[in-house]
Amino acid sequence: MMISDWISMASEQLRPMSLDAKFEARRLLEEYLSVSAAHVVAHSNQSLSDLEVSDLESWLVRRRGGEPLAYICGRKEFYGRTFEVGAGVLIPRPETELVIEVALMRYKFGKGTAVDLGSGSGCIGVTLAMERPDLDVVCIEASSDALQYLQKNVSRHGLEKRVSALAGRIPDFRLHKTFDLVVANPPYIKIGDERVETNVLKYEPSCALFAGLEGLEEIKNWSIWAFAHLRQDGLFVCEIGTGQYTAVKEIMGKTGFRLIEINKDLAGHERVVSAVR
């Protein structure tokens, strides 16, 4: 079977469950063959071996069953960089890139220290360290599965000297020092929210998604932790869910934060809250 024929066949199989079936088919092929998109186009008449077709079929079965493309491929792009992901770690989302943009916009200090709470794959903490070489970053993650990917991504990007990956659960984890910046993408979906996609529920870690009956439990806990560990005038940047800003602003205000601001994502949803200690 030629590459072009396989892409056509795979696209047909994926079409019922994908908005961009041809893209996904090509993506699977690129990852399996470890080649670029340009290579696939240039070698569309190249034949695949029986073993390659068989292996690719197993990937198609997984995707048709709803397993996220990122888990099958083993990686996900975030802020222009590649992060390793797999079962047990939350897949980085494009809207979370706004946490990086807000942090870079509002953090005005020079050399300093930052903490990434509930770091998961490390996409936020590692990206911050890459964008700001004057920042040393501590990444804290409770899940042992996610921690493995966090450590892999710190190494992947050559940041072992500036990024620490620590096992810990917020708010119980304590660091006996203060920081200039705290960033977070906490669980903020309320339990029972029917808007959550079935495949997200099935495959991604619930501990990284859900936070109590209102979705605010961890935002409150993590805000208190951030306030306690920030130096005076330090900055807290936190992703939130749609419609939560009013409640989150009240939580942060009662915690003691000031200069509370909201930024919307590209879809117009209130997405990232930032505040100063």
N, C-alpha and C positions, 0 to 999 in steps of 0.2 A: 504493500500500500504506500502510495506517495504521500508526502507531507500535506499537499493541497487536498488530497482526497480525505485524509484523516481529519483535517480541520473542518471540512464540509460535513462529514459524518458526525463528528463530535458536536458541532454547532446545532445540528438537528436534534440530537439527544438532549442538549442543554436548553433548548429554546423554551420549553414549557415552564422552566423555573428560573430563567435568567433574562434580564432586560437587555443584556449585551452578550448573547451566547457566543458569537464569533470571537469576541475579545477574550472571553474566558477560555475557550478552546485553545486559542493561540497562547494564552498565558500558561496553561498547563503544559503545553508542548515545549515552550521556551524553558520552563523550569525543569522539566524532565530531561531535556537534552542539554541543559546548561548553556544555552545560546541566546543571542539577542533577538529582538523582534526583526531587525534588519536581516539577520541571518536566515530566519524562517522565510521571509519574503524572497530573498535571493536564491534559496535552495528549495523552493516549493515543489520542484519535480524530483527531489531526492527521495529514495525509497526508505521506509522504515522496516526494520527487521521484525520477524514474528515475535521475538521477545519484547521489543520496544512496544509493539502494538498491544501485547498482552498486559504489560505493565501500565501502559496508558489507559487501558480499559478499566483497570482497578481504580485508577484515579477518577475516571469518569463516574464509576459506580459510587464512589464516596461523594462526589460533587452532586450527583443526582439525588443522593440521600439527604442533601442539605448541609453537609459539612462545609464550613467556610473555606473559600478559595485560599485564604491566607494560611490556614492550618495545613491544607494539602501541599501548598508550595513551600511552607515553612518560613515564610517571611512576608513583611508588609512595609510599604514605603510610608515614611512620615517626615514631613518637612524636608523633602529632597534626599533623605537617607534611608538605608535599608535596615530593618530591625527583624531579628529572628523571633518567630512566634510559634506557638503550638498549643495543644490542649492544656488548659489550666491557666492560660494568661489571656487577659482582655486584648482584643485586637485593636490597635491604634485607629482612631477615627480622624477624618480630615478636620472636623470641627474642633478637635482638641488642639490643633495647631494654633488656635487663637490664644490659648494659654501662653504659648511661647511669645507670640506677638505682643500681647499685653505686658508680659514680664519684661521684655526687651524695651518696650516703650516707657514704662513707668520706673524701671530700676535705673537710677542715675548714678550710682556709686561706681567707684573703680574696683580694685581688687577686693574680693569679698567671699562670703560663704553662703551656700544655699542648701535647702532641704527639699526633696521631692517625696511627698507623702503617698503611700500606696502606689509605689512606682511601677508595678507591673513589669512590662517589657523594658522599662527604662526610657521610653521614647521621649518623655518630657525632660527628665534630668540629664540624660545623655545629650539631647539636642541643645539644652541650655549651655552645657559645658562646651559643646562644639561652637556655638555661636558667641559665647563669651569666654575666651581663654583665660580671663582674669578671675573666673569663678571656680571655686572648689565646691563640689556638690556631694551631699550625702543622700543616697536613695534608700528609703525604708519600705520593705515589703513583707507582709505577713505570710503569704502563701509560699510554701516550699517549691511548688511547681513553677510559679511565676518567678521566684528568686533565681532559679536556674537560667531562665531566659534573660533576666536582668544582668546576671554575671556574664553571660555570653555576649550581650550587646555592649557592655562596658569594654570587654576585651576586643570585640570586633572593631570598635572605633578607637582603640588604642588609648583609653582614658584611665587605665589602672592607677595612675599617679594622682589623678585629680577627682575621680569619682569613686566613692565608697558604696558598696552594696551591703546593707545590713538587714538582718531578719528581725522584724518587730511588728507589733500590732498597735495601731493608734486607737485610743489615747494612752494606753498603758506604758508604751515605750518612752523612756526619758533619756535625753542627752543633756549633759551638764555643761552646756554652753549656749550662747545665743548666736543667732544667724541674721544675715542681712535680708534674706529672701526665702520665703516658703511658697512652694507651688504644689498644687494638688488637683487630681481628678478623682474625687471620692465617689463611692456608690451614691446615687441620688434618685433612683427610680423607686417609687412606692410599691410595696408588695401588692400584687394583684393587678398591676397596670396592664390593661388589655392591649395597649399599643405596642408592646414589645413583640418583636418578630419571633415566630415559633422557633426558627433555627438558632436565634440568639439564645433563647431559653434552653434549647437542647444542648448546645455545644459550649457556650461561653460561661465562665465561672460566675455563679450567682452572687458570690461574696463581693465581686467587683461591680455588681449591678444594683442590688437592692439594699435599701436602708429604711426599714420601718414602714409604718402605715402611711406616712406622708412623704417619705423620701428625704427627710431632712435630718435624720438622726446622726449620720456620720458627718454631714456638713457642720453641724453644731459641735460635735466632738473634736473634729479636726480644726475648727476655728479656734476653740479653746486651746488646743495644743499649739497651734501656730502663734497665738498671742503670747503664750508662756515662753516660747522659744525664740521669739524675735527680739532684736535689740530695738531701742527707741528709734522711731522713724523707719523701721524695717517694713518690708512690703509682703503682703499675702495675696496670692493670685489663685483663684479657685474656679473650676468649671462647675456649672449648675445645670439643672434641668429647666425645660421650658415652663414658664409661669411661676418659678420659684423665687424670683428676685426680691419681691416685697418681703417675703418671709425671711430670706437669707440676709437682707439688709438689716432687718430687725435683730436677727441673731448676732450678726457681727457688731452692730451698734451696742447691744447689751454686753457683749464680750469686752468692749472697750476700743474697738477699731474706729478710725476716723477717715475722712476723705474717701468714702466708699463710692466706687464707680462701677458701672455695668457696661459691657461691650457685647454687641450682637454679632452672631455668625452670619455667613453669607446668605442663609435662608431667612434672615431677619429675626431669629429667635434670640432672646436674652440668654447668653451662653457663659460669659466669664465675669465674675465679680472680683474686683481688686480693692484692697484697703490698706491703710497705713496704721502701724501700731503707735 
